[in-house]
């Protein structure tokens, strides 16, 4: 089980139990706003929400009747081998029942929940009941190489056969598996490649650490092939790899991350100081490497540091033209999160104008996965229904550079940061400033080297101009442009030239930041420019606080618009010469024809 569990609450009486589970298991409490007043994530449709979680492999802990879970998920049940854990917990915490995914972590998860609630889990899987262990569901840190044979082996043991253990499998010591030196079935624990069979199960401990180093911009193919051939040459099982490790200077090296993705393991980074502590254990120290990066070895040092003081170097530094790798082994499986740090990620997330219905699935996912949120307080409040155990970093309006720098530096520490923007992250928002701070040749002081090595994701959102257009029809159905009237960063002379160009070019014009408490005249001046190129009857849309409780959308004309009706929360759409206003059941509609009708033959 890798994803954090979703703890489903359908009524207020279940919240206390859900909170106890979250305190022990982590994850987020999901609730229906009509029934619970507080939750980390809110949803409207119970069945659809649980089905979405199930499809994405999210473990589900329903603090509700088992029948609710069964009825919601029944249409999706087809492949027992791919289903995530699903567990029913009584609202008062008196019962814990794994319903699905028993051999995909549900039984173990149920035991942990039951322990937290001081009850017994109702485990019904035969092997678990008889022997206290499921051979096809080894504990975290172990991988069964041939799961297709586990059912037959377990059935044979349940029928009276005995097993013998080769290698080291400590989690079987306390089980009830019938053991004998001459057992018909073999249970083998090894980090080396081996072949399983109907009478032999192979268990690989996640105890190998792959240390890598490479020249700048080494290809992913070269480094991946070096690792693959090295593992094969030494007979090491790729599934025993616990992590890929390297020096933090390589945190932005795509080849290193490609190796982690290829083998399905995390990538962790260590500092020069951490690698230097392993200098005495290196087999192949290099003065050249010491001069280049400040430590005598990256691949061997990273492997040894990650394997711990009791780890040993299994494969010395192996080289290709532009890359190196080395492999160390620890005496027991390794928790990757205990080693170094990850490459930080900064997601610049556009959450739309404000309504939850206008958020993208990508935005919701990035916000839910983040460790830290950074943003203007109002924008963070717009997504408060998604707030879990995240750390918030609030900034005032006007502190754009401060919040972008702060977000980048947090990501530079290895955190997963979401920089929250309203509308679209790339339209008059923070994405441009983030990239400007990352640009060493930019006009602002750059951020730290650690921040510059972070992964940057820009998640688009519905912009204010799109939302405003959708509310009234299709005014941007033909060519359009957007112009900000704020002259805080752009000289007014430049804005005037752009307004004239847009007017003479006959674009539909979206005016952002039209008025503020200090800027009172720019909007009037913009209207004057447009008046010279548009008829007074030109439709104009004024939209404010889109997607929020105080939303206001009105349709007027260029000749009748009241500038006092426009504020900083507004976006104004001024039509082109072809933009038309029509009525539909008394509600004004605005659209700009593209010209399709003229292509049709007239009757």
N, C-alpha and C positions, 0 to 999 in steps of 0.2 A: 504494500500500500504506500503510494507516494504522495497523492493529493491529500490536502487537508479535508477532513470530513465536514459535511453539511449536516447540521443538527436541526431537524425540522420540528417546529413548534406550531401547533394549530389552536392553542387556547392558553389563556393566562395561567391555568393551574399546572401547566407543564414547564413553565419557564424556570422554576427553581431547579428542577431536575436537569434541564438542559444546561443551565449555568454550571452545575456541579460537573457535568460531563465535559463541558468546554474547558473548565479549569484544569482538568487532568489530561484530556486528549488534544486540546487545541481546537482549531477549526472555527467555524462561524455559526451563529444561531440564525436560522432563516425562519421568518414568520410572516403571517398574513396581517397586514395593517388593520383590517376590519376586526381582527380577533385579539391581537397582541399590541401593546403600546410601545414595546421596545424590542429590538432585534438588531443583529449586525447587517442582515440583508432582508429586504422585504420582497414579497411576491404576491401576485393577485390570483393566479390559477394554480391550485395545489398540484393537480395531476400533471399539467404541462411542465411546471417547474421541476418536479421530481423526475420526470422523463428526460428533461434536458440535462439534469445532473447525472443521471444514469448513463445517458449516451456519451457523456464526456468522461466517464470513468471515475466520477467523484463518489467516494464512500458516503452512504446515506445512513444517518442515525435518526430514525423517526420516533420522537417522544409522543407516541400516539398508538392507537389500536393497530395491530398487525394487519387487519383487513384493509385498512386505508392504503397501506403500502402495497399490499398484494394487488388490489384492484387498480391502482395507479400504474404499476409497472408490468402487469401481466401481458399487455400487448407487445412488450419489448423482449420477452424472454425467449431466446432462441439458442444462444451459444453459452453453455455453462462455463466454458473455459475463459470467456472474456468478460463476464459480468463482474462489476465491482461489489464490494461488501455492502449489504443492506441489513440493518439491524433494527428491530422493534424494541422500544423500551417503554414500559408502563409509565404513565404520567407521574405516579408517585415513586418511581424508581424501584418498585418491588420485583420487576421481572425484566430480564434481558435475553432476547431471542434472536440469534442470527438467522435470517431468512434466506439470504442469497449470498453467494461468494464465500461459502464456508471454507473452501480450500484456496481462496484468494485473499486471505487475511481476515475474513469476517469472524472466524472462531477466536482468533487471537485478540482481535479488537473487542469482541464481546466479553472475553475474560477480563480485559483491562477495565472496561466500563463497569462490569459487575464488581470488580475489586474496589473501584472508586465509590460505588453505591452500597458496598457491603452486602451484596447478595450473590447468588450463584447464577452463572450463565447457563441457559438451557441449550447445551450443545447436543445435537442429535446425530452428527456424523459418526458412522460406525467406528472408524479408526480412532477418533478422538475419545469416544466413550470407552472403548476397550483398552486402548494403550496410552491414552493421554497425549497423543501426538498424531499429526496427519503427515504421512510420508510425502504427499504431493504438495505440502504447504510448509516448507522449512521456515525457520524463523528469519527475521531480518538479518542480512549479512551473509545469507547462504542461497545458492541457486541449485535447483535440481536440473541436471543436464538432460535427462531423458524422462520427462513427465508422462510420456505416453505409456511407459511401463509401470508407473506407480500403482495404478488400479489393480493390475494382476498380482503384483507383489503383495499389496495389502490384503487382497482377497485370500491369497495363499496363506499368509500369516494368520488371518482370522480363522482359517480352516484348520490350523494346527501346525503349520510349518514353522521352522526356526530360521533365524538370520544370523549372519556373522558380520562384524564390523572390521573394515580395513581402513587404515589411516585414522585421522582424529575427527570425531563428530561428537563434541561434548554435549550438545543438546539432546542426544539420545540416552545419556547416562541415567537420567531420572525417569525415562519412559518405561512403559510396560511391555516393550517389544521383546518377544521371546528370543533370547540369544544363546548361541552355542558355537564353539570353535568350528564345528563341522556343519553349521547351518546351511540349508539349501539355497538361501537367498543372501546375496552380498550387498552390504551398504557401505559404499566407498567414499571417503572424504579426501579430496586431493585438489591442489591448485594446478595440477598438470592435466594435459589432455588425456582422456581415457574414453573407452567405448562402453556404453551401457547396453543392457539387454533385458529380456523379460525376467532374468534371474539376478540382475545387477543394476542397482541404482547408483548414479554418480552424483555426489554433492560437492559443489565448488564453493569454498569460502571466499568471500570478497576481501582477500588479504593481500593482494598484489597492488603495488603502486607503480605507475608509469611516470617516470621523470623525463621531461623533454626540454630541449632547447633548439633554437633555430635562428638562422639569419633573418633579418627583417624582410618581410614579404616572401618568405619561403612558400612554395605552393602546398596546398592541402594534400595534394596527391603524393608529393614526395615524403612528407612526414608520416602520413597514414601508411604508406607502403613500407617505410622503414620499420614502423611499429609492428605491422602485421607480419613481416618476414622475421623480425626478431623474436616475436612470440612463438612463431612456428618452428624456428631453428632450435629453440630451447624447450620445446614441448610444453609450453605454458598455455593454460586455458584462458581465452579472452574473457570468458564470463567470470573469472576470478579477479579481474581488474576492479578495484574499488574506486579509483579516481585517476585523473591525469593531473600532474603537478608541474609547475614551472615557476620561474622568477616573476615577480610582479611587473617588471619592465615589459613582459610579454603578454600582459593582460588584454591588449588589443590586437594580438596576433591571430588572424583568422585561421591559420593552419592549426594552431594549438586547439582552438575551439572545435575545429572540424574533426580532429582526432577524438575528442570527447563525444561528439555527436555520433561518430562512426561506431564507437564501442558502447554507446549508451551509458556513459558514466559522467559524473560531475567533473568540472575543471576547477582546480584551486591554485591560488598563487601565494608565494612566500616572499618575504622581504630579503634583502641582501644580508641583514643581520642573522636571520633564521638560517640561511644557507651557509653562512660562514661558521656557524656552530658545528656544522658537519664536516669542516675542512679536514680534520684529522682522520676521518673515516673514508675519505675518497680514495679510490683506487687509481684514478687518472686525473690528478689535479693539473691545471693548466695556467701558466703565467699569462698567456694571451687572454684567456677568459677573465682572469683576475683584473687585468688592465682594462678590459672592455666594459665589464659590468660590476666589478667590485668584489667578486667572490671567485674562488679557484675552480668552481665547477657548478653547472646548472643542472644537468640531467641527473647525475649521481647524487648531488646535494639535495635536490628536490625529492627524489625517491626516498632517500634515507631519512630526511626530516619528516616526511609524511608517514613513514612506517614506524617512527618512534624509536626510543632508545633501545628497545629490545629487537628492533627490526634488523634485517641483514640485507646486504646487497646481493641479489640473486644473479643479475646480469649486469656486467660492467658497461661503461659507456660504449655505445655502438654508433657508428657514424655513417651518414650518407654525404652527398656533396655539400648540402646546406643545412643539415639537421643532425641532431643527436638524440639518443634515448637511452635510458637505463631503467632497470626494474629491481625493486626491493620487495621483500616479503615481511609481513608482520606476523607475530605468533597467533593472532586471532583476527577476525574480521574488523575492518576499519570503518568508523563513522566519518564519512567525508566532511561533514560539517564541523568536525573537531580539528580540521587541518586548515591552516592558512585562512584565506578568504576567497570569496568568489569575485568574478569581475562584476563591478557594479553596473546597474542598468538605470538609465533615466528615461522614463516614458513621458513624453510631452502629450498630455491627453486632452483632446477636445471633447467636452461633455454635452455639446449642443447648447441651445438657448436656456435650458433650465428644466424642461420636462423629462421625466425618466423614460417616457415613451420614445424620446428622440435621442437616446444614447445608443451608441453602437455596441454590439456584443464585445468587440475588441476593447472598447473603453471600460466596460464593466469588468472584464477579465483582468485588465491591467490594474485597475483600482483595487480589486479584491486581492490580487497577489502582492501588492506593494507593501513594503515595511514602513514607508514614510510617504505622507502627502505634503506637498508644498503648494502654497497658493494664496491669493487674495481671499480674505475670510468669507466673503459672499459666495465665491465660487466653491469653496469647500463645503459651505452649508448646502449648496445645491445637490451635492452627492452624499449628504449625511446619512441617507438610508443604507449606504454601502459601507459605512464605517464599521470596522471590526476592532481589532487590537492595534490598529495602525497609529503611528506617531504623527501628529499634525504639526506643521510649521507654518504659522499664519503671518501674513505680511499685509501692510496697508496698501491702499491704492496709490500708485505712483512709485512703489518700490520694486519695479519690474526687474531692474538689474540685480538688486539685492537678492530677490527670490530665485532668479535663474542661477546666480552664483552659488547660493546656498544649496540648491537642488543638485547642482553638478558636484559640489564638494562632498555632499552626503553620498552620492553615487560612487565617488572616488574612494570612499571608505568600504566599498563592497556592498552597499545597501541597494535595495530595489525601490527606486523612488518614482513617484508619480507627480509631475508638475501639472497641476490642474488648471485648465483654461476653459472659459466659456466659449460657445460657438465652435469654430474650427481652430485647431492649434496652430495652423499655419497662416491664418488670415487675421492680420492685426493682433496677433497673439504672441506667445512666447517662443515658438519654434525657431523663428529667425534669430532672436536674441541669443538663444542657447548656442546656435551654430556660430554666431558672431564671436561669442566668448571662447569657443573652441578653436577659432581661427587665429593662429599666431600672427598672421599678417593683417588682422583686423584693426579697427580704429579704437578698440577698447582694450584694457589690460587683460591678458589671457588668464585663465584659471590654472590651477596646479597641474603638474604632469599626471598625477593619479586621476584627477577629474577628466583629463583629456583622453584617458584610456578606457573610459566607460563606454558601455553599449548605449546607443541612442535610438529610441523608437519614437516616431511621430505618429500618433493615432488621430486620424481626422474625425471631425464631428460635423454636425449640421450647422452651417453658418447662419447668422442672423438674416442675411439677405435671402437665403433659401427658405428659411422658416417664414419670413414675412411674405414672400412670393406665394408659398403654399397656402397661406391663410386666405388669400384673395383670388387665387386662380393660377395664372401663368404669366405674370408680367415680364419675367426674364426668359421667355420662350425663344427670344432671338438674341442677338449680340448685346452684351451688357458689360459694364465695368464697375469697379468699386473705388471710391475715393474717400479717404479720411480727411475731415476738415480740421483736425487738430494740428495746430502749428507749433506744438511744443518740441517736436523733433524734425519737422519739415517746414522750411520757410514758406510763408504764405504766398510769395511770388511763384514758387514751384507749384503749389496747390492750384493757384489761379490758372496757370498754363495748362494743367491737366484738366481742369473743369472746362476750359475753352476747347481743348482738343476733344473731350468727350461730347460736348455739345455740338460742335461742328461735325463730328463723326456720326452723329445721330445714334448714340448708344443709349440704352436704358442705363440710368446712373443710380447706383446705390451709394448713399451718403452716410458714412459712419462718423461717429463722434460729432454730431451736428452742433450741439450747444453744451455749454457747461456754465457753472456759476461765474467763471471768470471770462469765458469766451462767448460773448453775446452777439457779435456782429458777423462772424464768418458765415453763418447759415444764410443770413439775409443777402450777403454779397454773392454767395453761391447761387441763390435763387435769381438774383439780378442777371448773372451770366447766362443761366439757362433760359430766362425770359427772352433773351435776344434770339434764341434759336428754336423756341418751342411756343406753341399756341397756348393761350391762357387756359384752354379746356383740356390740356394734357393731364391725364390721370396721375395722381400722386398718392402713394401709400405711406402712411405713417404707422410704424409698429413699435411698441414699447413693452419691455418686460415679457418678451415672448416665452411661452411655455410655463409661466409662473401664475400665481393666483391673481396678481394685479395686471395681467396682460391687457393691453389696449391696442386695437388695430382699427384704423379708419381709412376711408378712401375719400380723397378730395381732389382738387385740381390745382394746377400751378398758379392759377389766378386767385384762388380762394383760400389757399393754405394759410393757417394762422401760425406764424413762427413760435408763438408762445406755447403751442401744443407739443413742441418738440423739446426733448431734454437729452442728457447724456446717455440715458438708457434706450434711446430710440435709434432706429435705422429708418432712413427715408428712401423710398424707391420713386424716382422721377421717370416717367415713361418716355419712350422715343416718339417720333412723329406718327408711327404706325400703331402705337399702343392704344387699346380700346377699352372702354368701360361699358359693361353691360349689366343687366339686372337679372336675377334669378330668385323668384319668390321674395322679392323685396330686398334681397341681400346683394350689394354691389359686387361685381366680378370684374377683374382686370386681366387682360391678356395681351401679348404682343404676337401677332401672327408671324409664322415663319415663311409663309408663302405656298404652303401645300395646296391650298384651294385653287390657286391660279394655275396649277398643273393639270387639274381635272378639266376635261372637255365640257364646255357649256352645252346645256340641252338646247 
